Amino acid sequence: MRWIFTICLFISFVLPHTAPTLSQSESASLTILHTERITHAQWSADESHILTTSEDGTIRMSHAQTGNIVWERSHNHPIAGASWHENMIIAWDTNGTALLINAITGEVTDRYYLDQIQNAIWAGDNTTVMIYSPNILNLIAIQDGLFGTGLFALETPDPILSAQWNTDATRIFTFHQSLKTIIWDVDRGDAIGSYQFAQDTTGIAWSMREDQLVSWGANSTITLWHISSTTGMMRVRDFRHSRTFVIGTKWAMDDNLLITWGADETARIWDVMSGTEQIRVRHTDWVTGAMINHDGTKLVTWSYHFAYLWNAQTGELIWRVSQDNLVSGAMLNADETRLLTWGWDGTARVWDISITDAQIQMHIRDDRLFNQAF
């Protein structure tokens, strides 16, 4: 089943879509332009700058108000992603090189080599980073702007699909191609637990409390599991989308909510304790990502060329923006007056969403008319 899901996901990106062009009055207040797909975008902690990386081989820091380039680094290979913590950035390319970069000056202070890097994830502080490829996972200390001591090393013939830290960075959770998740003790370097999932599983996510996880996949179902050292893994309940496969799930609001999205063109918010669906928001194409704000009142989703902002308690549309190709991601700023989006058209855009009630109602009306046509 997993190969069927992978093929379907690939087809969704390479075949032309039929969603109509939306005429909209607003325009981005800032556009950062690369020549190829943007693979990562992020505000600085004080929102004064925006980091972008691209398949055109550039890593760029831009001023968040003017778009002026503060510094830029060009690389010989496409940049696949980046991870930013305080004054240090790790960006990795498609050729097996991770660059450690001073976020203020743009200086590349060190390099780390690992074939087929999939991700680099900082621990809770900026002293340790997890870098993994399909068959190798390393935890590395960062010392004086350099890749330092290796703290943990894992080599596995069973390819790693995803990995995450626990809250206090004492454990890591890996999910493998065999559809097994393994818990690793960082200090001891040992596996201290493992759990096997069904054949149609495509992803998992652990809760912050580490006593629950969710799995999802090709059968339109998200399953909640309780984890105990004495009873093992026990199925608690299922959360069902209406048809076809689930693309992703996130925990939210101290593990009290689940945000789910999928190929059924919906994103949903669920109450974990009761298993009830809180809201469901519909799109005109597959939903490929979602996030909720800090107080659980706004939901951001992206689908095809569009990013959407919803009232997370009523499901009403607040705002919608579009790019010239697929949207890869979106995020709100801290006071929720701006929305950052990026995607396959080689742009990252900042949208002013500090809008009036009248504008909101106009947008909701236009969206209802738009959706009634399809």
C-alpha positions in Angstrom: 0.0 0.0 0.0 2.9 2.4 0.7 4.1 2.4 -2.9 0.5 3.2 -4.1 0.4 6.2 -1.7 3.8 7.5 -2.9 2.9 7.2 -6.6 -0.4 9.1 -5.9 1.4 11.9 -4.1 3.9 12.2 -6.9 1.2 12.3 -9.6 -0.6 15.1 -7.6 2.5 17.4 -8.1 3.5 16.6 -11.7 0.1 16.5 -13.4 -1.8 19.8 -14.1 -4.5 20.6 -11.7 -7.9 21.9 -12.6 -8.6 24.4 -9.8 -9.7 27.7 -11.2 -7.9 31.0 -11.0 -9.1 33.2 -8.2 -9.3 36.9 -8.7 -8.4 38.7 -5.4 -8.0 42.3 -4.6 -5.1 42.0 -2.1 -1.5 41.6 -3.1 1.6 40.6 -1.1 3.2 43.4 0.8 6.6 41.7 0.2 7.9 39.2 -2.3 11.3 37.5 -2.1 12.3 36.0 -5.4 14.4 33.0 -6.2 14.8 31.3 -9.6 13.7 27.8 -8.4 11.4 26.3 -5.8 11.8 27.6 -2.3 12.5 24.7 0.1 12.4 26.6 3.4 11.2 30.0 4.7 11.2 31.4 8.2 11.0 34.6 10.2 13.8 35.5 12.7 12.7 35.4 16.3 12.1 39.2 16.3 10.6 39.1 12.8 13.0 41.6 11.4 14.5 39.2 8.8 13.4 36.2 6.7 15.5 33.2 5.8 14.9 31.5 2.5 16.5 28.5 0.8 16.0 27.3 -2.7 16.7 24.6 -5.2 18.6 27.3 -7.1 21.4 26.7 -4.6 21.0 29.9 -2.6 20.6 30.6 1.1 19.4 34.1 1.7 18.7 36.4 4.6 16.4 39.3 3.6 15.0 42.3 5.5 11.5 41.5 6.5 10.1 45.0 5.8 12.0 46.0 2.6 13.0 42.6 1.1 16.6 43.9 0.7 19.2 41.1 0.8 21.2 41.2 4.1 23.4 38.4 3.0 23.3 35.5 0.5 25.3 32.3 0.0 25.4 30.5 -3.3 26.0 26.8 -3.4 26.8 24.3 -6.1 23.9 22.1 -5.4 20.2 22.6 -4.7 19.4 23.5 -1.0 16.9 20.9 0.3 16.1 22.6 3.6 17.3 24.5 6.7 16.9 24.6 10.4 17.4 27.9 12.3 18.1 28.2 16.1 19.0 31.6 17.5 22.3 32.7 15.8 23.1 29.4 14.0 21.5 28.0 10.8 22.0 24.5 9.4 21.2 24.2 5.7 21.7 21.0 3.7 21.9 20.3 0.0 21.0 17.4 -2.2 24.6 16.2 -2.5 25.2 15.3 1.2 26.6 18.5 2.7 25.3 20.3 5.7 26.4 23.9 6.2 26.7 25.5 9.6 26.0 29.3 9.1 26.3 32.3 11.3 22.8 33.8 11.0 24.0 37.4 11.6 27.0 37.5 9.2 26.1 34.7 6.8 29.5 33.1 7.3 29.7 29.4 6.7 31.6 28.3 9.8 31.7 24.5 9.2 30.5 21.7 7.0 29.3 18.2 7.8 29.0 15.4 5.2 26.3 12.7 5.2 24.9 11.2 2.0 21.1 11.8 1.4 20.4 14.1 4.3 16.7 14.1 5.1 16.5 16.6 8.0 18.5 18.5 10.6 16.6 19.2 13.9 17.9 21.2 16.8 17.4 20.0 20.4 15.7 22.3 22.9 18.9 24.4 23.1 21.3 25.3 20.4 24.1 22.9 21.5 23.0 19.7 19.8 21.5 18.8 16.4 20.1 15.6 15.0 21.0 15.0 11.4 19.8 11.9 9.6 19.7 10.1 6.2 17.8 7.0 5.3 20.4 4.7 7.0 22.3 6.9 9.4 21.3 9.2 12.3 23.8 11.2 14.2 23.5 13.5 17.2 26.2 16.2 17.1 27.3 18.8 19.6 27.7 22.3 18.2 30.7 24.0 19.8 32.0 27.5 19.0 30.3 27.6 15.6 31.6 24.1 14.6 30.3 20.6 14.3 31.8 19.0 17.4 31.6 15.7 19.3 29.3 13.0 18.1 26.9 12.1 21.0 24.9 9.3 19.5 25.2 7.3 16.2 22.7 5.0 14.7 23.2 2.9 11.6 20.3 0.8 10.4 19.6 -1.2 7.2 15.9 -0.4 7.8 15.6 3.1 6.2 14.5 5.9 8.5 11.4 7.8 7.2 11.2 10.4 10.0 12.7 11.2 13.4 11.8 13.5 16.3 13.2 14.6 19.7 11.2 14.2 22.9 10.5 17.3 24.9 13.7 17.3 27.0 16.0 15.8 24.3 16.7 12.7 26.3 15.1 10.4 23.8 14.5 10.3 20.0 11.8 8.5 18.1 12.5 7.0 14.7 9.9 5.7 12.2 11.2 3.2 9.6 10.4 1.8 6.2 9.4 -1.5 7.9 6.6 0.6 9.6 8.2 0.2 13.0 8.8 3.0 15.5 11.8 2.8 17.9 12.5 4.8 21.1 16.2 5.5 21.7 17.8 6.6 24.9 20.2 9.3 24.0 22.6 8.9 27.0 22.8 5.1 26.8 22.6 4.9 23.0 20.1 1.9 23.3 16.7 1.1 21.9 14.3 1.0 24.8 11.1 0.2 23.0 9.7 -0.5 19.6 6.2 -0.8 18.1 5.0 -2.2 14.7 2.3 -0.6 12.6 0.0 -1.9 9.9 0.9 -2.2 6.2 -1.1 0.9 5.1 0.6 3.3 7.6 2.5 6.2 6.1 3.4 8.4 9.1 3.3 8.7 12.8 3.7 11.5 15.4 4.4 11.2 19.1 2.7 13.5 21.7 4.7 15.8 23.9 3.8 13.7 26.9 5.3 10.6 25.1 2.4 8.4 26.3 0.5 8.7 23.1 1.1 8.7 19.4 -1.0 8.8 16.2 -0.5 6.9 13.0 -2.1 7.6 9.6 -2.0 6.3 6.1 -3.8 5.1 3.0 -7.0 3.9 4.6 -8.4 7.4 5.4 -7.9 6.8 9.1 -5.8 8.4 11.9 -5.4 6.1 14.9 -4.7 7.2 18.4 -2.5 4.8 20.5 -1.7 4.8 24.2 1.9 3.7 25.0 2.8 2.2 28.4 6.0 0.4 29.6 3.8 -2.3 31.2 1.0 -2.8 28.7 2.7 -1.8 25.5 0.8 -0.1 22.6 -3.0 0.0 23.0 -5.4 1.3 20.3 -7.6 4.0 21.8 -9.7 5.3 18.9 -9.8 6.2 15.2 -10.4 9.6 13.6 -11.7 9.1 10.0 -11.5 11.3 7.0 -14.2 10.8 4.4 -12.2 9.0 1.7 -8.8 8.2 0.3 -5.5 8.8 2.2 -4.4 11.1 5.0 -1.4 13.2 4.2 -0.4 14.6 7.7 -1.3 15.0 11.3 0.0 17.4 14.0 -0.6 17.5 17.8 -1.7 20.9 19.1 -2.7 22.7 22.3 -0.7 20.6 24.8 -1.8 17.4 23.1 -5.5 18.2 23.5 -6.2 18.7 19.8 -5.2 16.9 16.6 -4.9 18.8 13.2 -5.3 16.4 10.3 -5.3 16.9 6.5 -5.5 14.8 3.4 -6.4 14.0 -0.2 -10.1 14.3 0.6 -9.6 18.0 0.2 -10.3 18.7 3.9 -8.4 19.7 7.0 -9.9 18.9 10.4 -9.5 19.7 14.1 -10.3 16.9 16.6 -10.7 16.8 20.3 -8.3 14.0 21.4 -10.1 13.1 24.7 -13.6 12.7 23.2 -12.6 11.8 19.6 -15.1 14.4 18.3 -14.5 16.5 15.2 -14.4 20.2 16.1 -14.3 21.7 12.6 -13.9 20.6 9.0 -12.7 23.0 6.3 -13.0 22.2 2.7 -10.7 23.0 -0.2 -10.7 22.5 -4.0 -7.7 20.2 -4.0 -5.5 18.0 -1.7 -4.5 19.7 1.5 -0.8 19.3 1.9 -0.2 21.1 5.2 -1.8 22.8 8.2 -0.9 24.6 11.4 -2.8 26.2 14.3 -1.9 29.4 16.1 -0.8 29.5 19.7 -4.2 29.9 21.3 -6.1 27.6 19.0 -8.3 30.3 17.4 -6.9 30.4 13.9 -6.0 27.6 11.5 -3.7 28.0 8.5 -3.8 25.5 5.6 -2.3 25.2 2.2 -3.6 23.4 -0.9 -2.6 23.7 -4.6 -1.8 27.4 -5.3 -3.5 28.7 -2.2 -3.0 29.4 1.5 -6.0 29.8 3.7 -6.6 31.4 7.1 -9.7 30.0 9.0 -11.5 30.6 12.3 -10.4 27.5 14.1 -13.5 27.5 16.3 -16.2 28.1 13.7 -14.5 26.9 10.5 -15.3 30.1 8.6 -12.8 31.4 6.1 -11.0 34.6 7.2 -8.6 35.0 4.3 -7.1 33.3 1.2 -4.0 34.2 -0.8 -2.5 32.6 -3.9 0.9 32.0 -5.5 1.8 31.2 -9.1 2.5 27.5 -8.4 2.1 25.0 -5.5 2.3 26.4 -2.0 4.9 24.5 0.1 4.2 26.1 3.5 2.8 29.0 5.4 3.1 30.5 8.9 1.7 33.4 10.9 3.9 36.0 12.6 3.6 36.4 16.4 0.9 39.0 16.5 -1.0 37.3 13.6 -1.0 40.4 11.4 1.1 38.9 8.7 1.2 35.6 6.8 4.4 34.2 5.2 3.9 31.7 2.3 6.4 30.1 0.0 6.4 27.6 -2.8 7.2 26.1 -6.2 7.0 29.5 -8.0 10.3 30.5 -6.4 8.8 33.1 -4.2 8.3 33.7 -0.5 5.6 36.3 0.1 4.4 38.3 3.1 0.7 39.2 3.3 -0.9 41.8 5.4 -3.8 40.2 7.2 -4.6 43.0 9.7 -8.0 43.3 8.2 -11.4 44.8 9.1 -14.5 42.9 9.9 -16.1 44.2 6.6 -13.2 42.8 4.6 -13.5 39.4 6.4 -17.2 39.2 5.6 -16.5 40.1 1.9 -13.9 37.4 1.7 -16.2 34.8 3.3 -19.0 35.8 0.9 -16.7 35.5 -2.1 -15.3 32.2 -0.9 -18.8 30.7 -0.6 -19.6 31.8 -4.1 -16.3 30.4 -5.3 -16.9 27.0 -3.7 -20.5 26.7 -4.9 -19.2 26.6 -8.5 -17.3 23.4 -7.8 
